[in-house]
Amino acid sequence: MGRITARRPVTRIVVGGGVRSRPDLLAVEEPLEIRVGGAQLALTMRTPGNDVELAAGFLVSEGVISRGEQFRQAMHCGGPGAGGEANTYNILDVTLAPGVAAPAPELTRRFPTTSSCGLCGKAGVDAIQMSSPHRLADDHSAVDAELLTSFPDRLRARQAVFEKTGGLHAAALFDAGTGELLVLREDVGRHNAVDKVIGWAVLADRLPLRATVLQVSGRASFELAQKAVMAGIPVLAAVSAPSSLAAELADTAGLTLVGFLRGDSMNVYTHPHRIRTAAPAGSRRAEGALR
């Protein structure tokens, strides 16, 4: 699997069962410097692979672009001076379409973004929340509750690298109506996995992502909710808990936020009208949305 995984010797200790050495497979984590027009925008720690998608999704999340047509191309390049430095594939230079404004100086991250923090490097609180060009209130799509409960297992079944390393987050985009899995990406950073999914949509010119569900393998933090809003995704579902700030943002932005999606149950924290349910046996309620 190339640079996505790395083999390393480990000492395996079992209390009462002895000690032995064996090789172990680890998920690779490397820096990626994202440049726009040759100027550094951000440095993030990520799992190599789908770097162009990662950069494109990051630009959507930061409000630099909102449509696929605004992203022209991206190219891996050599070191700082470009003069003869080897291409490590850890620097990516993006070219925006003609007429698209370059990122504002305040968007430049002041220090590296770790794999656990998609907001690290922001200059202040005012730079955290951004306004989306896509109105989620205009998206009247809905997803069947029973169909929604199948998404976590389907995501888990497709996590090829997690199966080998146990060290990656995943994000997947599903069609809300048919349940079709449109794209799945893995990364050491949950925010990177989501950016790769959104970047896939940018390159396919599918923004805004109306009538879709973003399923994530962990918790739903503020940053993930914001990325969904910026991409026009109406439903964000997580197998773990959301944060209070994620719920506040979702409520304000019109995002349906689902947490603790496990087995046949879920908690819907905001805008439950997008989750269709069938009335239980013996109930007088007809099939409809959650109230």
Contacts in CASP RR format, 6 or more apart in sequence:
PFRMAT RR
TARGET T0000
AUTHOR 0000-0000-0000
METHOD contacts of the structure
MODEL  1
MGRITARRPVTRIVVGGGVRSRPDLLAVEEPLEIRVGGAQLALTMRTPGN
DVELAAGFLVSEGVISRGEQFRQAMHCGGPGAGGEANTYNILDVTLAPGV
AAPAPELTRRFPTTSSCGLCGKAGVDAIQMSSPHRLADDHSAVDAELLTS
FPDRLRARQAVFEKTGGLHAAALFDAGTGELLVLREDVGRHNAVDKVIGW
AVLADRLPLRATVLQVSGRASFELAQKAVMAGIPVLAAVSAPSSLAAELA
DTAGLTLVGFLRGDSMNVYTHPHRIRTAAPAGSRRAEGALR
1 161 0 8 1.000
1 164 0 8 1.000
3 28 0 8 1.000
3 30 0 8 1.000
3 48 0 8 1.000
3 49 0 8 1.000
3 89 0 8 1.000
4 27 0 8 1.000
4 28 0 8 1.000
4 47 0 8 1.000
4 48 0 8 1.000
4 49 0 8 1.000
4 161 0 8 1.000
5 25 0 8 1.000
5 26 0 8 1.000
5 27 0 8 1.000
5 28 0 8 1.000
5 161 0 8 1.000
5 164 0 8 1.000
5 165 0 8 1.000
6 25 0 8 1.000
6 26 0 8 1.000
6 27 0 8 1.000
6 28 0 8 1.000
7 23 0 8 1.000
7 24 0 8 1.000
7 25 0 8 1.000
7 26 0 8 1.000
8 23 0 8 1.000
8 24 0 8 1.000
8 26 0 8 1.000
9 21 0 8 1.000
9 22 0 8 1.000
9 23 0 8 1.000
9 24 0 8 1.000
10 21 0 8 1.000
10 22 0 8 1.000
10 23 0 8 1.000
10 24 0 8 1.000
11 19 0 8 1.000
11 20 0 8 1.000
11 21 0 8 1.000
12 19 0 8 1.000
12 20 0 8 1.000
12 21 0 8 1.000
12 22 0 8 1.000
13 19 0 8 1.000
25 164 0 8 1.000
25 165 0 8 1.000
26 165 0 8 1.000
26 167 0 8 1.000
27 47 0 8 1.000
27 161 0 8 1.000
27 165 0 8 1.000
27 166 0 8 1.000
27 167 0 8 1.000
27 168 0 8 1.000
27 188 0 8 1.000
28 47 0 8 1.000
28 48 0 8 1.000
29 45 0 8 1.000
29 46 0 8 1.000
29 47 0 8 1.000
29 115 0 8 1.000
29 188 0 8 1.000
30 45 0 8 1.000
30 46 0 8 1.000
30 47 0 8 1.000
30 48 0 8 1.000
30 90 0 8 1.000
31 43 0 8 1.000
31 44 0 8 1.000
31 45 0 8 1.000
31 46 0 8 1.000
31 90 0 8 1.000
31 112 0 8 1.000
32 43 0 8 1.000
32 44 0 8 1.000
32 45 0 8 1.000
32 46 0 8 1.000
32 48 0 8 1.000
32 51 0 8 1.000
32 54 0 8 1.000
32 55 0 8 1.000
32 90 0 8 1.000
32 91 0 8 1.000
32 92 0 8 1.000
33 40 0 8 1.000
33 42 0 8 1.000
33 43 0 8 1.000
33 90 0 8 1.000
33 91 0 8 1.000
33 92 0 8 1.000
34 40 0 8 1.000
34 41 0 8 1.000
34 42 0 8 1.000
34 43 0 8 1.000
34 44 0 8 1.000
34 54 0 8 1.000
34 55 0 8 1.000
34 58 0 8 1.000
34 92 0 8 1.000
34 94 0 8 1.000
35 41 0 8 1.000
35 77 0 8 1.000
35 91 0 8 1.000
35 92 0 8 1.000
35 93 0 8 1.000
35 94 0 8 1.000
36 59 0 8 1.000
36 64 0 8 1.000
36 93 0 8 1.000
36 94 0 8 1.000
36 95 0 8 1.000
36 96 0 8 1.000
36 102 0 8 1.000
36 103 0 8 1.000
37 93 0 8 1.000
37 94 0 8 1.000
37 95 0 8 1.000
37 96 0 8 1.000
37 102 0 8 1.000
38 93 0 8 1.000
39 102 0 8 1.000
40 108 0 8 1.000
41 62 0 8 1.000
41 103 0 8 1.000
41 107 0 8 1.000
41 108 0 8 1.000
41 109 0 8 1.000
42 58 0 8 1.000
42 108 0 8 1.000
42 109 0 8 1.000
42 113 0 8 1.000
43 109 0 8 1.000
43 111 0 8 1.000
43 112 0 8 1.000
43 113 0 8 1.000
44 54 0 8 1.000
44 58 0 8 1.000
44 112 0 8 1.000
44 113 0 8 1.000
44 115 0 8 1.000
44 118 0 8 1.000
44 192 0 8 1.000
45 112 0 8 1.000
45 113 0 8 1.000
45 114 0 8 1.000
45 115 0 8 1.000
45 188 0 8 1.000
45 189 0 8 1.000
46 54 0 8 1.000
46 115 0 8 1.000
46 187 0 8 1.000
46 188 0 8 1.000
46 189 0 8 1.000
46 192 0 8 1.000
47 161 0 8 1.000
47 168 0 8 1.000
47 186 0 8 1.000
47 187 0 8 1.000
47 188 0 8 1.000
47 189 0 8 1.000
47 192 0 8 1.000
48 89 0 8 1.000
48 90 0 8 1.000
50 185 0 8 1.000
50 196 0 8 1.000
50 200 0 8 1.000
51 74 0 8 1.000
51 76 0 8 1.000
51 89 0 8 1.000
51 92 0 8 1.000
52 74 0 8 1.000
52 92 0 8 1.000
52 199 0 8 1.000
52 203 0 8 1.000
53 185 0 8 1.000
53 195 0 8 1.000
53 196 0 8 1.000
53 197 0 8 1.000
53 198 0 8 1.000
53 199 0 8 1.000
53 200 0 8 1.000
53 202 0 8 1.000
53 203 0 8 1.000
54 187 0 8 1.000
54 192 0 8 1.000
54 195 0 8 1.000
54 196 0 8 1.000
54 199 0 8 1.000
55 74 0 8 1.000
55 92 0 8 1.000
55 94 0 8 1.000
55 199 0 8 1.000
56 65 0 8 1.000
56 68 0 8 1.000
56 71 0 8 1.000
56 74 0 8 1.000
56 94 0 8 1.000
56 198 0 8 1.000
56 199 0 8 1.000
56 202 0 8 1.000
56 203 0 8 1.000
57 195 0 8 1.000
57 196 0 8 1.000
57 198 0 8 1.000
57 199 0 8 1.000
57 202 0 8 1.000
57 227 0 8 1.000
57 231 0 8 1.000
58 195 0 8 1.000
59 65 0 8 1.000
59 71 0 8 1.000
59 94 0 8 1.000
59 103 0 8 1.000
59 202 0 8 1.000
60 66 0 8 1.000
60 195 0 8 1.000
60 198 0 8 1.000
60 199 0 8 1.000
60 202 0 8 1.000
60 207 0 8 1.000
60 227 0 8 1.000
60 230 0 8 1.000
60 231 0 8 1.000
61 191 0 8 1.000
61 194 0 8 1.000
61 195 0 8 1.000
61 198 0 8 1.000
61 226 0 8 1.000
61 227 0 8 1.000
61 230 0 8 1.000
61 231 0 8 1.000
62 103 0 8 1.000
62 107 0 8 1.000
62 130 0 8 1.000
63 130 0 8 1.000
63 230 0 8 1.000
64 96 0 8 1.000
64 100 0 8 1.000
64 101 0 8 1.000
64 103 0 8 1.000
64 107 0 8 1.000
65 71 0 8 1.000
65 96 0 8 1.000
65 100 0 8 1.000
65 202 0 8 1.000
66 132 0 8 1.000
66 133 0 8 1.000
66 134 0 8 1.000
66 207 0 8 1.000
66 208 0 8 1.000
66 230 0 8 1.000
67 202 0 8 1.000
67 205 0 8 1.000
67 207 0 8 1.000
68 202 0 8 1.000
68 203 0 8 1.000
68 205 0 8 1.000
68 207 0 8 1.000
69 97 0 8 1.000
69 205 0 8 1.000
70 96 0 8 1.000
70 97 0 8 1.000
70 100 0 8 1.000
71 94 0 8 1.000
71 96 0 8 1.000
71 97 0 8 1.000
71 202 0 8 1.000
71 203 0 8 1.000
72 95 0 8 1.000
72 96 0 8 1.000
72 97 0 8 1.000
72 98 0 8 1.000
73 94 0 8 1.000
73 95 0 8 1.000
74 92 0 8 1.000
74 93 0 8 1.000
74 94 0 8 1.000
74 95 0 8 1.000
75 92 0 8 1.000
75 93 0 8 1.000
75 95 0 8 1.000
76 87 0 8 1.000
76 89 0 8 1.000
76 91 0 8 1.000
76 92 0 8 1.000
76 93 0 8 1.000
77 87 0 8 1.000
77 91 0 8 1.000
77 92 0 8 1.000
77 93 0 8 1.000
78 84 0 8 1.000
78 85 0 8 1.000
78 86 0 8 1.000
78 87 0 8 1.000
78 88 0 8 1.000
78 91 0 8 1.000
79 85 0 8 1.000
79 86 0 8 1.000
79 87 0 8 1.000
79 88 0 8 1.000
79 91 0 8 1.000
96 102 0 8 1.000
106 123 0 8 1.000
106 127 0 8 1.000
107 127 0 8 1.000
109 120 0 8 1.000
109 121 0 8 1.000
109 122 0 8 1.000
110 121 0 8 1.000
110 123 0 8 1.000
111 120 0 8 1.000
111 121 0 8 1.000
112 120 0 8 1.000
112 121 0 8 1.000
113 119 0 8 1.000
113 120 0 8 1.000
113 121 0 8 1.000
113 191 0 8 1.000
114 120 0 8 1.000
115 187 0 8 1.000
115 188 0 8 1.000
115 189 0 8 1.000
115 192 0 8 1.000
116 189 0 8 1.000
116 190 0 8 1.000
117 191 0 8 1.000
118 189 0 8 1.000
118 191 0 8 1.000
118 223 0 8 1.000
119 128 0 8 1.000
119 222 0 8 1.000
119 223 0 8 1.000
122 128 0 8 1.000
128 222 0 8 1.000
128 226 0 8 1.000
129 226 0 8 1.000
129 249 0 8 1.000
130 226 0 8 1.000
130 230 0 8 1.000
132 229 0 8 1.000
132 230 0 8 1.000
132 232 0 8 1.000
132 253 0 8 1.000
134 207 0 8 1.000
134 208 0 8 1.000
134 229 0 8 1.000
134 230 0 8 1.000
134 231 0 8 1.000
134 232 0 8 1.000
136 229 0 8 1.000
136 232 0 8 1.000
136 234 0 8 1.000
136 253 0 8 1.000
136 254 0 8 1.000
136 255 0 8 1.000
137 254 0 8 1.000
139 210 0 8 1.000
139 211 0 8 1.000
139 232 0 8 1.000
139 234 0 8 1.000
141 176 0 8 1.000
141 177 0 8 1.000
141 210 0 8 1.000
141 211 0 8 1.000
141 212 0 8 1.000
141 234 0 8 1.000
141 274 0 8 1.000
142 176 0 8 1.000
142 177 0 8 1.000
142 273 0 8 1.000
142 274 0 8 1.000
142 275 0 8 1.000
142 276 0 8 1.000
142 289 0 8 1.000
143 176 0 8 1.000
143 177 0 8 1.000
143 179 0 8 1.000
143 213 0 8 1.000
143 235 0 8 1.000
143 274 0 8 1.000
143 275 0 8 1.000
143 276 0 8 1.000
144 177 0 8 1.000
144 276 0 8 1.000
145 266 0 8 1.000
145 275 0 8 1.000
145 276 0 8 1.000
145 277 0 8 1.000
145 278 0 8 1.000
145 290 0 8 1.000
146 264 0 8 1.000
146 278 0 8 1.000
147 177 0 8 1.000
147 179 0 8 1.000
148 213 0 8 1.000
148 237 0 8 1.000
148 258 0 8 1.000
148 261 0 8 1.000
148 266 0 8 1.000
148 275 0 8 1.000
149 261 0 8 1.000
149 263 0 8 1.000
149 264 0 8 1.000
149 265 0 8 1.000
149 266 0 8 1.000
150 179 0 8 1.000
151 172 0 8 1.000
151 174 0 8 1.000
151 179 0 8 1.000
151 213 0 8 1.000
151 215 0 8 1.000
151 237 0 8 1.000
151 261 0 8 1.000
152 215 0 8 1.000
152 217 0 8 1.000
152 237 0 8 1.000
152 239 0 8 1.000
152 261 0 8 1.000
152 262 0 8 1.000
152 263 0 8 1.000
154 172 0 8 1.000
154 181 0 8 1.000
155 170 0 8 1.000
155 172 0 8 1.000
155 181 0 8 1.000
155 184 0 8 1.000
155 215 0 8 1.000
155 217 0 8 1.000
156 162 0 8 1.000
156 170 0 8 1.000
156 217 0 8 1.000
158 170 0 8 1.000
158 172 0 8 1.000
158 181 0 8 1.000
158 184 0 8 1.000
159 168 0 8 1.000
159 170 0 8 1.000
159 184 0 8 1.000
159 186 0 8 1.000
159 217 0 8 1.000
160 186 0 8 1.000
161 167 0 8 1.000
161 168 0 8 1.000
161 186 0 8 1.000
162 168 0 8 1.000
162 170 0 8 1.000
162 186 0 8 1.000
162 217 0 8 1.000
167 188 0 8 1.000
168 186 0 8 1.000
168 187 0 8 1.000
168 188 0 8 1.000
168 189 0 8 1.000
168 193 0 8 1.000
169 186 0 8 1.000
169 187 0 8 1.000
169 188 0 8 1.000
169 189 0 8 1.000
169 190 0 8 1.000
169 193 0 8 1.000
169 216 0 8 1.000
169 217 0 8 1.000
169 218 0 8 1.000
170 184 0 8 1.000
170 185 0 8 1.000
170 186 0 8 1.000
170 193 0 8 1.000
170 216 0 8 1.000
170 217 0 8 1.000
171 184 0 8 1.000
171 185 0 8 1.000
171 190 0 8 1.000
171 193 0 8 1.000
171 194 0 8 1.000
171 196 0 8 1.000
171 197 0 8 1.000
171 214 0 8 1.000
171 215 0 8 1.000
171 216 0 8 1.000
171 217 0 8 1.000
172 181 0 8 1.000
172 182 0 8 1.000
172 183 0 8 1.000
172 184 0 8 1.000
172 185 0 8 1.000
172 197 0 8 1.000
172 214 0 8 1.000
172 215 0 8 1.000
173 181 0 8 1.000
173 182 0 8 1.000
173 183 0 8 1.000
173 184 0 8 1.000
173 197 0 8 1.000
173 200 0 8 1.000
173 201 0 8 1.000
173 209 0 8 1.000
173 212 0 8 1.000
173 213 0 8 1.000
173 214 0 8 1.000
173 215 0 8 1.000
173 233 0 8 1.000
174 180 0 8 1.000
174 181 0 8 1.000
174 182 0 8 1.000
174 212 0 8 1.000
174 213 0 8 1.000
174 215 0 8 1.000
175 182 0 8 1.000
175 211 0 8 1.000
175 212 0 8 1.000
175 213 0 8 1.000
176 211 0 8 1.000
176 212 0 8 1.000
176 213 0 8 1.000
176 234 0 8 1.000
176 235 0 8 1.000
176 274 0 8 1.000
177 211 0 8 1.000
179 213 0 8 1.000
182 212 0 8 1.000
183 197 0 8 1.000
183 200 0 8 1.000
183 201 0 8 1.000
184 197 0 8 1.000
185 193 0 8 1.000
185 196 0 8 1.000
185 197 0 8 1.000
185 200 0 8 1.000
186 193 0 8 1.000
187 193 0 8 1.000
187 196 0 8 1.000
190 216 0 8 1.000
190 217 0 8 1.000
190 218 0 8 1.000
190 221 0 8 1.000
190 224 0 8 1.000
191 223 0 8 1.000
191 224 0 8 1.000
191 227 0 8 1.000
193 216 0 8 1.000
193 217 0 8 1.000
194 214 0 8 1.000
194 216 0 8 1.000
194 224 0 8 1.000
194 227 0 8 1.000
194 228 0 8 1.000
195 227 0 8 1.000
197 214 0 8 1.000
198 207 0 8 1.000
198 209 0 8 1.000
198 227 0 8 1.000
198 230 0 8 1.000
198 231 0 8 1.000
201 207 0 8 1.000
201 209 0 8 1.000
201 231 0 8 1.000
207 231 0 8 1.000
207 232 0 8 1.000
208 231 0 8 1.000
208 232 0 8 1.000
208 233 0 8 1.000
209 231 0 8 1.000
209 232 0 8 1.000
209 233 0 8 1.000
210 232 0 8 1.000
210 234 0 8 1.000
211 234 0 8 1.000
212 233 0 8 1.000
212 234 0 8 1.000
212 235 0 8 1.000
213 233 0 8 1.000
213 234 0 8 1.000
213 235 0 8 1.000
213 236 0 8 1.000
213 237 0 8 1.000
214 224 0 8 1.000
214 228 0 8 1.000
214 233 0 8 1.000
214 235 0 8 1.000
214 236 0 8 1.000
214 237 0 8 1.000
215 237 0 8 1.000
215 238 0 8 1.000
215 261 0 8 1.000
216 224 0 8 1.000
216 236 0 8 1.000
216 237 0 8 1.000
216 238 0 8 1.000
216 239 0 8 1.000
217 239 0 8 1.000
218 238 0 8 1.000
218 239 0 8 1.000
218 240 0 8 1.000
219 238 0 8 1.000
219 240 0 8 1.000
219 241 0 8 1.000
219 242 0 8 1.000
219 243 0 8 1.000
220 236 0 8 1.000
220 237 0 8 1.000
220 238 0 8 1.000
220 240 0 8 1.000
220 241 0 8 1.000
220 242 0 8 1.000
220 243 0 8 1.000
220 246 0 8 1.000
220 257 0 8 1.000
220 259 0 8 1.000
221 242 0 8 1.000
221 243 0 8 1.000
221 246 0 8 1.000
222 243 0 8 1.000
222 245 0 8 1.000
222 246 0 8 1.000
222 249 0 8 1.000
224 236 0 8 1.000
224 238 0 8 1.000
224 246 0 8 1.000
225 236 0 8 1.000
225 242 0 8 1.000
225 246 0 8 1.000
225 249 0 8 1.000
225 250 0 8 1.000
225 253 0 8 1.000
225 255 0 8 1.000
225 257 0 8 1.000
226 249 0 8 1.000
228 236 0 8 1.000
228 255 0 8 1.000
229 249 0 8 1.000
229 250 0 8 1.000
229 253 0 8 1.000
229 254 0 8 1.000
229 255 0 8 1.000
233 255 0 8 1.000
234 254 0 8 1.000
234 255 0 8 1.000
234 256 0 8 1.000
234 274 0 8 1.000
235 255 0 8 1.000
235 256 0 8 1.000
235 258 0 8 1.000
235 274 0 8 1.000
235 275 0 8 1.000
236 250 0 8 1.000
236 255 0 8 1.000
236 256 0 8 1.000
236 257 0 8 1.000
236 258 0 8 1.000
237 258 0 8 1.000
237 259 0 8 1.000
237 261 0 8 1.000
237 266 0 8 1.000
238 258 0 8 1.000
238 259 0 8 1.000
238 260 0 8 1.000
238 261 0 8 1.000
239 259 0 8 1.000
239 260 0 8 1.000
239 261 0 8 1.000
239 262 0 8 1.000
240 259 0 8 1.000
240 260 0 8 1.000
241 259 0 8 1.000
241 260 0 8 1.000
242 250 0 8 1.000
242 257 0 8 1.000
242 259 0 8 1.000
242 269 0 8 1.000
246 257 0 8 1.000
247 257 0 8 1.000
247 269 0 8 1.000
247 270 0 8 1.000
249 255 0 8 1.000
250 256 0 8 1.000
250 257 0 8 1.000
250 269 0 8 1.000
250 270 0 8 1.000
250 271 0 8 1.000
251 257 0 8 1.000
251 269 0 8 1.000
251 270 0 8 1.000
251 271 0 8 1.000
254 270 0 8 1.000
254 271 0 8 1.000
255 270 0 8 1.000
255 271 0 8 1.000
256 268 0 8 1.000
256 270 0 8 1.000
256 271 0 8 1.000
256 272 0 8 1.000
256 273 0 8 1.000
256 274 0 8 1.000
256 275 0 8 1.000
257 268 0 8 1.000
257 269 0 8 1.000
257 270 0 8 1.000
257 271 0 8 1.000
258 266 0 8 1.000
258 267 0 8 1.000
258 268 0 8 1.000
258 269 0 8 1.000
258 275 0 8 1.000
259 266 0 8 1.000
259 267 0 8 1.000
259 268 0 8 1.000
259 269 0 8 1.000
260 266 0 8 1.000
260 267 0 8 1.000
266 275 0 8 1.000
268 275 0 8 1.000
268 290 0 8 1.000
272 289 0 8 1.000
272 290 0 8 1.000
272 291 0 8 1.000
273 289 0 8 1.000
273 290 0 8 1.000
274 289 0 8 1.000
275 289 0 8 1.000
275 290 0 8 1.000
276 287 0 8 1.000
276 288 0 8 1.000
276 289 0 8 1.000
277 287 0 8 1.000
277 288 0 8 1.000
277 289 0 8 1.000
277 290 0 8 1.000
278 287 0 8 1.000
278 288 0 8 1.000
279 285 0 8 1.000
279 286 0 8 1.000
279 287 0 8 1.000
279 288 0 8 1.000
END
